[in-house]
Amino acid sequence: MMATALWIAFGAVGMAQILAFVCLLRGPHIGDRILALDTMVVNAIGLIVLSGLLFGTQVYFESALIIAMLGFVSTVALCRFVLRGDIIE
């Protein structure tokens, strides 16, 4: 029962990843593309956590935490670059 729910969740998050990629390609403004890229990072974290649940190992959860921190920092840096033209003042 748990495996079936995990595979359904994989499909749902995978579809969300594909739709976010389409939004990344077709976004009319740079802000839309940044949000789509951040959504793709969140979806990737979800896929990693689902993999950790499916395989039952702790390594996936630690890597998801690291990717979450890097995704947040990269989104903030990209937004600052778009708004101000530089990252470090």
C-alpha positions in Angstrom: 0.0 0.0 0.0 2.8 2.4 0.9 4.7 1.6 -2.3 1.6 2.4 -4.4 1.2 5.7 -2.7 4.9 6.5 -3.2 4.7 5.7 -6.9 1.6 7.9 -7.3 3.4 10.7 -5.5 6.4 10.2 -7.8 4.1 10.7 -10.8 2.5 13.8 -9.3 5.8 15.5 -8.4 7.3 14.4 -11.7 4.4 16.0 -13.6 4.8 19.2 -11.5 8.5 19.2 -12.4 7.7 19.0 -16.1 5.1 21.8 -15.9 7.6 24.0 -14.0 10.1 23.3 -16.8 7.6 24.4 -19.4 6.9 27.6 -17.4 10.7 28.1 -17.2 11.0 27.9 -21.0 7.9 30.0 -21.8 7.8 32.5 -19.0 7.2 36.0 -20.3 9.2 37.8 -17.7 12.5 37.1 -15.8 10.6 37.0 -12.5 8.4 34.2 -13.8 11.4 32.2 -14.8 13.1 32.7 -11.4 9.9 31.4 -9.7 9.8 28.5 -12.1 13.4 27.6 -11.3 12.7 27.8 -7.6 9.7 25.6 -8.0 11.9 23.1 -9.8 14.3 23.1 -6.9 11.4 22.4 -4.5 10.1 19.6 -6.7 13.6 18.1 -6.9 13.7 18.1 -3.1 10.4 16.4 -3.1 11.6 13.7 -5.5 14.7 13.1 -3.3 12.6 12.8 -0.2 10.3 10.4 -1.9 13.3 8.3 -3.0 14.5 8.3 0.6 11.1 7.0 1.7 11.1 4.4 -1.0 14.6 3.0 -0.4 14.6 3.6 3.4 17.9 5.3 3.8 19.0 8.5 5.6 21.4 9.8 2.9 18.6 11.1 0.7 17.2 13.2 3.5 20.6 14.8 4.2 21.2 15.6 0.6 17.7 17.1 0.3 18.5 19.4 3.2 21.8 20.5 1.5 20.0 21.1 -1.8 17.3 23.1 0.0 19.9 25.4 1.5 21.7 25.8 -1.8 18.4 26.4 -3.7 17.4 29.2 -1.3 20.7 30.9 -1.5 20.9 30.7 -5.3 17.3 32.1 -5.6 18.2 35.0 -3.4 21.4 35.6 -5.3 19.7 35.5 -8.7 17.0 37.9 -7.6 19.5 40.3 -6.3 21.5 40.1 -9.5 18.4 40.8 -11.6 17.2 43.7 -9.4 20.6 45.4 -8.7 23.0 44.1 -11.3 25.4 42.8 -8.7 25.3 40.2 -5.9 27.7 41.6 -3.3 27.6 45.3 -2.4 
